[in-house]
């Protein structure tokens, strides 16, 4: 789970979950000149796919360490050997950001770690099974067309969007972890993290 570099705004929560997913895709290499509406369509498809996934067990080894703030990460999955590394310093900062912004209704105590683990569990799931091909089909992007033959194409960043949506759903979060990672990035960069407006909280 990456802590995305995001410019601090007066109210990060004013951007909805799909909006943050579009931003993630737009900031991903190969998408610099994509049509914003196409990115939004992909974001919606990846979000829906992740939210609909049945719960998956994390089969990778789980380790905890510090150093996530320096790397800009809450957690990461590596495949050789299959390991999920949770960064306790970034998770602790995320919990402080939740309290400072008044977002505890969205991210209950302990949910940051749980969401990070759930997010990486989806990466494990997509890496080792047929789910990655299913995600490609859900996105509807074609790498090649020859008559009726269509080869589903890879959409960089879509797996991240799906993993965030899955974590939001299985952990019962009020908002996507994407919002929280943006706030953590702003805090790590030394920017203030003012609480969300009442209107923003009511809308979500």
Helices and strands as residue ranges (DSSP letters): G 12-14, H 17-26, H 36-52, E 61-65, H 68-71, E 75-79, E 82-87, H 88-101, H 111-128, H 131-139, E 142-146, E 149-152, H 158-170, H 177-188, H 198-203
